[in-house]
């Protein structure tokens, strides 16, 4: 049950926008020599445009949702989809990944013993100075980091011309929420800088 839940419930790319205080880290890059003004028609780079990286699998349902979201967002931007890559101006692929990570933090802690009362020399009741002992405390937290990258290739040049990726630390709430809505939000966020101005 646990592995089935991980397979279908894990959507590493669609959970960037809500859920926890941390925002996704987004990176974009493009070929400054490429003109994007003439782009009108797009296709997928192949029959299966998704690359899965990382420690965790992505369910086929979520892969299909992501592909549909990318297609819809590009069409919303005014591009036309074709199944014939040779007739397209640009081709699209995407990479999804989730990695189990550990956050290890060290901090110095002072253990404080005392003050206390004792019988001491020369046989009177007195206070002994407190003892402070430094030690290092190590905290280990396990978490899942999800990432989504979208790449665009110029068909005529057969070379990459645009790249964007986002990554975010996911919490348990992220992994349980409505995936379709999150996918659409994540894709819109990543494609918001395409075409580059």
C-alpha positions in Angstrom: 0.0 0.0 0.0 2.8 2.4 0.9 4.6 1.9 -2.4 1.3 2.2 -4.3 0.6 5.5 -2.5 4.1 6.8 -3.3 3.7 5.9 -6.9 0.3 7.6 -7.4 0.6 10.2 -4.8 4.0 11.6 -5.5 3.8 14.5 -7.8 7.1 16.2 -7.4 6.6 19.0 -9.9 3.1 20.2 -9.2 3.4 21.1 -5.6 5.5 24.2 -5.8 3.1 27.0 -5.1 1.2 26.2 -1.9 1.6 24.3 1.3 4.6 25.6 3.0 6.5 28.8 3.6 9.3 28.0 1.2 9.0 29.2 -2.3 10.2 27.3 -5.3 13.6 28.1 -6.7 13.2 28.9 -10.4 16.0 29.2 -12.9 15.7 30.1 -16.6 18.1 30.3 -19.4 17.9 30.8 -23.2 20.1 31.2 -26.3 20.5 35.0 -26.8 21.1 34.4 -30.5 17.7 32.7 -31.1 14.7 34.8 -32.3 11.5 33.5 -30.8 9.3 35.9 -32.7 8.6 33.4 -35.6 7.6 30.5 -33.4 4.0 29.5 -34.1 3.8 25.7 -34.0 5.2 23.2 -31.5 5.5 19.4 -31.1 6.9 17.0 -28.5 10.5 15.9 -29.0 9.4 12.3 -29.3 6.8 9.8 -28.4 7.6 10.1 -24.7 8.8 13.6 -24.0 9.2 13.0 -20.2 12.5 12.1 -18.5 12.2 10.8 -15.0 15.2 11.4 -12.7 15.6 10.9 -9.0 14.9 8.4 -6.3 11.1 8.2 -6.7 8.9 7.1 -9.6 6.2 9.3 -11.2 2.9 7.8 -11.8 1.7 7.5 -15.5 -1.4 9.5 -14.5 0.7 12.4 -13.3 3.0 12.2 -16.3 -0.1 12.5 -18.6 -1.4 15.4 -16.5 1.8 17.2 -16.8 2.1 16.7 -20.6 -1.5 17.9 -21.0 -0.8 21.0 -18.8 2.3 22.0 -20.8 0.4 21.6 -24.1 -2.6 23.6 -22.8 -0.4 26.4 -21.4 1.5 26.8 -24.7 -1.8 26.8 -26.6 -3.1 29.5 -24.2 0.0 31.5 -25.2 -1.1 31.3 -28.8 1.0 28.4 -30.1 -0.5 25.6 -32.2 0.3 21.9 -31.5 1.1 19.4 -34.2 2.0 15.8 -34.0 4.4 16.1 -36.9 7.7 17.4 -35.4 9.1 18.2 -38.8 6.2 20.7 -39.3 6.9 22.4 -35.9 9.0 25.5 -35.2 10.0 24.2 -31.8 9.9 20.9 -29.8 9.3 20.5 -26.1 10.5 18.0 -23.5 10.3 18.0 -19.7 12.2 16.4 -16.9 10.7 15.4 -13.5 12.6 14.4 -10.4 12.2 13.7 -6.7 15.1 13.0 -4.4 15.1 11.9 -0.8 17.4 14.3 1.0 18.7 14.9 4.5 19.2 18.2 6.2 22.0 17.8 8.8 22.5 20.7 11.1 25.0 21.2 14.0 24.8 23.6 16.8 26.7 24.2 20.0 24.8 23.7 23.2 25.9 24.6 26.7 24.9 22.1 29.4 24.6 23.9 32.7 25.1 22.1 36.0 24.8 24.0 39.3 25.1 26.1 41.3 24.7 23.7 44.2 25.3 23.6 47.9 27.9 21.4 49.6 29.8 20.9 52.7 33.3 22.1 52.0 36.6 23.0 53.6 37.0 24.4 56.2 33.9 22.6 57.3 31.2 25.2 56.5 28.2 25.1 54.3 28.8 27.0 51.0 28.0 27.4 47.3 30.1 25.7 44.6 30.4 27.6 41.2 28.3 26.3 38.4 29.8 24.0 35.8 29.2 24.7 32.1 29.9 21.9 29.6 29.8 22.7 25.8 28.7 19.9 23.4 27.6 19.7 19.8 24.0 18.8 19.0 23.3 17.2 15.6 19.8 17.4 14.1 18.9 15.2 11.0 15.7 15.8 9.0 14.7 13.8 6.0 12.7 15.5 3.2 11.8 15.2 -0.4 13.0 17.7 -3.0 10.9 17.9 -6.1 11.9 19.4 -9.4 10.5 20.1 -12.9 12.4 21.3 -15.9 11.0 22.2 -19.3 13.2 22.4 -22.4 12.5 23.9 -25.8 14.5 23.0 -28.9 14.6 24.8 -32.2 13.5 22.2 -34.9 15.5 23.6 -37.8 18.7 24.1 -35.8 18.1 20.9 -33.8 19.5 22.6 -30.7 18.3 23.7 -27.3 17.1 27.3 -27.1 15.2 27.7 -23.8 15.4 26.0 -20.4 13.5 26.6 -17.1 13.5 24.5 -14.0 11.9 24.8 -10.5 12.7 22.9 -7.4 11.1 22.9 -3.9 11.3 21.0 -0.7 8.0 19.1 -0.3 6.1 18.4 2.9 3.5 15.8 3.6 0.7 18.2 2.9 2.2 18.9 -0.6 2.2 15.2 -1.4 -1.5 14.8 -0.6 -3.2 17.8 -2.2 -5.0 18.0 -5.5 -2.4 17.2 -8.2 -4.2 18.5 -11.3 -4.6 22.0 -10.0 -1.0 22.0 -8.7 0.4 20.8 -12.1 -1.4 23.6 -13.9 -0.1 26.2 -11.5 3.5 24.9 -11.6 3.6 24.7 -15.4 2.1 28.2 -15.8 4.7 29.5 -13.4 7.6 27.9 -15.3 6.4 28.9 -18.7 5.6 32.4 -17.6 9.0 33.5 -19.0 8.6 31.9 -22.4 9.2 33.3 -24.8 12.0 35.3 -23.3 11.7 39.1 -23.7 
